[in-house]
Amino acid sequence: MSTSTSKQTEVLATGRGRVMCMDSAYDVDATNRGRDVCVNSSYCGVLPARFIAEHRPRAAIGMDCGVGPEGSAIAGLWYLEALGVPAAAADVMTAHLGDGVHLFENGVISFANQPALDCGVTAGMAVREAAQALLDNDPIAAGAAEITNRTVMETTPDGRCVVAADSIAFGTSEDTGRNVLVTAGHTGRSAVPYLRRIAPFGFICSDGGRGLEDSGLAGLYIVETDGLAGATVDARRARMGSGLSHYHDGIISAANTLAVASGIEIGMPCPQAAHLLLNRTTTND
């Protein structure tokens, strides 16, 4: 049973807090601080996120409003992520804009930031279920260097893997000479010390939009002298900072000669390229 104030409607309450529906992000207030999931039918841009962040609720759910150029309608998800606030957006075609209760009852999640994912929110989930998950669970409390999001995408019979991670800095000694890393930073010269330290069997990173004089992929060719086979994906096609996006969405934009010798071609999907790197033969085999 729901209860209403002038601007907020309580639709769920537990010992941990409440799910409060409101028609606008600007209706989040000090009563929500630290305990409530605020389901608001505003867009999820940076401006609404600033108003939400002033009161630091437990979590927030808004609407994606068609995402927009440069992801402007959902950019607030990552603004809130930087502040440690779980947040998600619902598909604007699943609920009424300007009606928070309708969003709670009918909306379907389309995007979520990492703290919300940590709480169990996923794309395709009903907003009602997502709000419950955000109320019941807490995001992972960890430093930036601890949240590596390492995910095994493919494994060979002898136990070698394709591993997606958010940064080449998150490679480990387990990867040295064995695994292919798909990571989500650029491949400029600053990536070289990490690539040399980890020395993976192969790697795929971002071209970082290539940059002036192809500086965003310079490391690709520098580490070729170390015997490292690598490629980059087009930064316009995969989200920098997300290893999983690089794996699933990435399209090869450049490759060094060792990677080309493995069969990698420009325009190839990242999963296919990663498979070829993982199964390539070397002169040491």
N, C-alpha and C positions, 0 to 999 in steps of 0.2 A: 504494500500500500504506500502510495506516495504522499508526501506532505510538501506544501509550498510556502515560500516567503515571497516577497515582492519580485525578486529576481532569480531565485534558485528553487529547484524542486528536488527534494530528497526522494530517491527511488530505492535506496538500499542502505542499511546501516548495520555494522557489526562492531565488535569491540575494537577493531583496528581503525575504524573511520566510517565515512559515508561515500556513496556515489551521489553526486549532486549534478543535476542537469540545469543548464542555463542557456539562454538564447545567444549570448555573446561572450567572448573571452574577456571583455571588459567588465563582466559581472562577477569574475573571481574576486574574492575579498579576503580579509584577514581571518575570517572564521574558518577558511579552508586550509590554512597553513599546516603543513606537515601531516595531515590525516585524510584529506578527502581526494577522491578522484573526480575531477571536474570535466564533465561531458558538455562541451560547448559547441554550438553550431556556427562558429566563425571559421574562417580559413586558418591554416596553420603556418602563416608567414612569420617573419621576424617581429613585426610590430605587435600582433596579438601575443606572441610569446613573451615579449617584454612585459606586458601587463600581467600575464600569468606568473612570470618569474618574480615579480615584485612580492607576491604572496606565497610563493613556494608551496603549492599543494603537493599531496602525495604523488599525483599523476594527472595527466590531462589527455583528453581525446577531442579532436576537432575534425575539420573536413578538408579534403584535398583540393577542392575547387578547380579541378582540371589540371592541377600541378603548375601549369604556366611556364613562361620562359624562364630558363635558368632555375627551374624548380622553386620559383618564388613563393608559391602557395603552400609549400610544405617545408620551407627552409627553417621555420621555427622549431621543427623537430630536433634539428641538430644544435640550434641555439640552446634548447632546453637540455639536450644530452650533455653539452659542455658544463651545465650546471648540476648534472646528476638527477634531472627530473625525467622520469619515464613519460613518453608521449607518443601518441599514435594519431593517424588521420584516417577518416572514413571516406570511401568513394562518394563523391558528391551526388552521384546518380542513384544512391540508395536511401537517401533521407532528405528531409526538407531543410534547406538553409534557414537559419533564424529560428529554429524550433528544437531546443535541446532535448526535450522529452521524445520527440519523434526520432531524433538521431539515436538516442539510447535504445528505443524499441525496434528500429528498423535498419539502422546503419550496418555497413559491412566494412571492416578494416581493409585499407589498401596499402598503408605504409606505417612503419613503426621505427622509433630510434632504438639504439642498442639497449638502454636500460629497460625499455618496454619489452623487447625481445627476451631479455633476461627474466622477466616476470611471466613469460609464457604467451605473450601476445604474438599472433602471426597474421599475415595477410590472408584474407578470406574468412577470418573469424567474425562472428557477429559482435557488434559493439557491446551488447549486453554481456556477452561472455568475456570480452576483453576488459571491460570495466571491473568485472568480478575478479579476473586474474590480477589486475593492477592493485585492487584492494587487498587481496589475499597474500600477495607475494612482494618481496623486496628485490631490487636489482642487486647484482653482484657488487660487493664493496671491495674494490681493488684499485691499485694504482694504474696509471696509463700503460706502463710497461708490462703489466701483468695480464691485460686483456688482449690476448694475441689473436683470438678467434681462429686458432689453427684447426683446420678441418681436412681430414683425409678424403680425397676425391677418387682415387684409384689405387689399387694395390696389386703388385705382381705376385706370382706364386712363391717367390723367394723373400717376400716381405718388404720390398722396396715400394715407395709410395709417391703419388702426386699429392702435395700438401698445399692447400690454399691458406694464406695468412695475410693479415692486413699490412704488414711491413716486412721488408727483407731483414730488418733488425730482429724479427721474431724467429729467424732460423736458429736451429740448435745443432749441437754436435751429432745428433741423430741423423741429420740431413747430409752430413759431409760424405761425399762420394757415393751416396745411395739414393737420395730422394730428389724429385723435381719440385722446386718451389714456385708457386704462382702467388705473387705478392702485388701490393697495390700502391706502391710509391713509384716515383720516376726513376729512370736509369741513368741519371747524370753522374758526374764524377764522384759525388758524395756517397753514392751507393757502392762504389768500388771496394772500400775497406770492409764492408759487411759481406759482400760477395766473396772476397778473398778469405775472410775469416771463416765463413761457413763452408765455402767450396762445395756447393751442392752438385749433384750429378747433372743437373740442368736447371734453368730458371726462366720464368716469364714474368716481366714486370710491366709497368706502364711507360709509354713514351713521354708522358707528362705534357702532351700537346706539342711535342718535339722541341719547341723553344728556339731561340736565336742560334743559328748555325748548328741545329740538331743537338744542342747541348743536353736535351732531355734523354738522349739515348747514347751519349758518349761512352758510358760505362760498358755498354754492350760489347764494344770493340776493344776497350782497354783490357778487359778480363779474358778476352779470347787468347791472349798470350799466356794465360794461366791454364789453358785447356778447358775453360768453362763454356759450355754451349748455352746460348741464351737468345731470347727473343723479347719483343715488346708488343703490347696491345695498344690500340688507338684510344687515347684518353677521352675522345668524344663518345666512345661507345660503352665504356665501363667506368664505374664510379671509383675514383681514386679514394684510397682508404678502406676499400672493401675487397678483400681477397676473393670472397665468394662471387661478387659481381665481376671481378676480372676473369674468374674461371668460367662463369656461366655466360657472360655477355661479351667477353673480350674477343676482338678480331685482330689477328696478327698484323702489325704495321711495319716491323723491321725484324731482322734476324742476323746474327753473325754467321760466319762461314761454317762453323761447327754445327750450328743449328740447321742451316740450309742443307748440309750434308746428311742430316737426319731425315730430310724430306719436308721440312717446314717451308711454307710458302706464304707470301703476303696475301692477306684476305682470308686465311684459314681460321676457323673457329678455335678458340683457345683450348677446349677439351681435346680436340684432335691433335693440336700441336703438342700439348703436354704429354699425351700418350706416346707420340713419336719420340719425344725426348726421353721419356722413361724407358723406352724399349730400344733406344739407339745402341749401336755397337761402337766400341772404341778400339783404338789400336792396342790397348792394354788387355782387351778381352781374349 
